[in-house]
Amino acid sequence: MSSSPPIGSESSSPTEPATRPAHDAGATELVRLRDRSRVTLREVRPDDEPALRTFLNGLCAQARRLRFFTGAADLTGAAHVAATPAGGRRLSLIAHDELGMIVGHALYVQLDDTRAEVALAVADRLHDRGLGTILVERLATSAEGHGITHFVAEVLPENQGMLDVFRDGFDAHVSLRGATDKVEFPTAAWRTAKERFPEPPASDGPAAR
């Protein structure tokens, strides 16, 4: 599951606050996926670059093509960009499994005052387990806190997994633009995703989504 590169999963409980604070760069978060496996989310650090490169190289050829629109992408350069701090204009998140291996990466890059482009990739073995929705939801939460009101993405029409994440979780508007589909949705839609795909406690409870 992957989406286009930027430029270069859940019912909320009655006690949940109406808004979630912007992402804390030093925080880690343990979440449970649909298959009951657990992953840890955190912001990317510069020293994650080698592990990010390994993760991207580990994607199957089709997943790399869907993510970068080519099977010959510069994965070294992509890992470097993802691991380079850029203040509030870019947020890059990783998910790693209990062995410390990166199994998901997502980021947004701000385009103008109100819009940012979002992209993500999930390890082949974790497709359809809700990780993509969780990553986008966390990015949208942070982006909204920084005044970004809309996410956009370019997705290949055959990338149904990624289109389903955007449509089902965030009510994204999808329109054809040349060889790709243009996706747009408000960052406030993270609330919709949380309502539709509630995340159970990471330590107990039934699996989410």
N, C-alpha and C positions, 0 to 999 in steps of 0.2 A: 504494500500500500504506500503510495507516494504521490506527491503533487509537484507542480511546476516550481522551479527554483525562483526565489525572488531575484531582483535585479542583480547582474554579474555572472463517560461516558457518563445529569444524572438525576426520582422525585425529591425535590427539596423538602426537608423536614419543616414543620411549622415554626420551629425555633430558629431556623437558619436566617441570618441577617439578609437584608435585601441586596446588599452589595458585598463583594469580597475584596479585601485590600489588595493593592497592587503587589506583584510578585516580590518577595524578599530575596535579594540576590544571594544571601548566605544560607537560605533555608533548604532543607531537604524534606521530601514528602513521600511517605510510603502509601501506595495505593494497591488495591486488589483488582484484578481483571476478571473477565467473564469465566475463565477456566479455573479460577481460584488461585492462580499464580500471583505473586506480588512483585512489583517493580518500584524502584525509588526514582523520584523526579527531582531534578535540581537544575540550576542554571549552569551553562557550560563555562568552564574555566580555560584559560590559555593552555594549561598543561594537559587538557583533554584532546588536543589536536591529533596525536598519534592514534588514540583509541577511536576517534571519529573517523580517521582515515581507514582504519581496520573495519569499522562498521560499514562504511560506504562500499568498500571493496568486497565485503561479505554479502551484499545484496545480490540476488540473481540478476542476470543480464536484462531480463524484462523489467524488473523493478528499477534498475538504474536508468533504463530508457524512459520509463514513465516519470521518474523523478526529474531527470535532466533533459528529456527530449532527445537524447542521443545515447548510443551505447558506448561512446568514446569520450565521456565527460572527463574533465580534469578533476579527479577526486581529491588529489592532493590540495589543489587550490580551493576546492569547496570546503574541505576540512579546515583549512587555514582561515577562511572567511568566517566559518561558523564559530571558530574558537577565539576570534578577535573581538575584544570588547568594543562596543560602539555607543555607550551611554544609553539614553532613553530612546534613541532612534532605532535600535535593534534589540531584540531579545531572542536568545538561543537557549533552548531547553533540551536536556537529554533524559532518557529513562534507562536505567540499568537494572539487570536482574540480580538475583541473590548472590551470583558469582562475581558481580562487578562488571559484567560485559554489557556494553551499550546495546540496547535493543530497540531504541527509538530516538529520533531527533526531530525537533520542530523549531522553526524560527519565524519571526516576522521582521520585515524591513520597512520602515516608515517611508512613504512616498511623498506626502505633503502634510499639511496641518491636520487632516482628519482621516487619511487613509494609509493603510499599510498592506504590503503583500505578504501572504503567509505561505509556507511550504513545510512539508514534513515527509518523513520516511520511517517505516516500521519494519523491523526484521521480518524476513519471510515467514519464520515459524510462529510469529505472533499476530499474523493477519486475522481480522475478524474477531478479535477478543476485546475490543473497546479501547485499546491504547490510543489510537488516532484521535478519537473523540476527546479523550481526557487531555491529551496534549494541546489540541486546538482550544479547548475550553480554558485551560490555564493561560495560554497566550492571549486569548480574547479578554480574560479578566484583567491581566496586566495592561494590555493596550488601552482598555477603557479607562483605567486609572491614570494613564498618561494623556488622555484627551483624544485618543484615536477612536473614531466612531464607526469605521467600516474596515473590514478585511476584504481583500480581493485576491484572486488566484487564477492562474492559467492552468488548465487540466486537459490532457488528451482525452478525447471522447471515449476511448476504449478503457480508460481508467475508472471503471465503474465502482471499485472499492472506495476510491477517494471521493468521487462524486456522491456516493451514498453517505459518507461521513458528513459532508457539507450539507446535503439536502435533509437527511434524517435527523441530524443533531441540531442544525442551526438554521433550518428553513432557508437555505441559500437560494438566491436567484441565479439560474444557470442559463447562459445564452451562447450560441455558437458564434465564434469570432475567428474566421479563417479556418485553420487546421486545428484549432483548440477551442475548448469551451471556456468562456469567461464566467467566473464565479464571484459573487459579491454577497455579503451579509453583514449586518450590524454586529459590532463587538458585543453589544448588550445581549446578543443571542446566547451567550454562555449560560444564562439563566434557563433558557429553553432546553439546552442540552442536559443540564442538571435535573430538570423536571422529568425528562423523558428517560434518562438513563442513570438512575440513582447509583451512587457508589457506596458499597457496604463498608463497614469499618475494615481497615487493613488487617486487623488482628483476628477478626471473627465475622460471623454472619455469612449469608449466601453470596455467591459470586454475582458481580454486577454485569448487566448487559450480556 
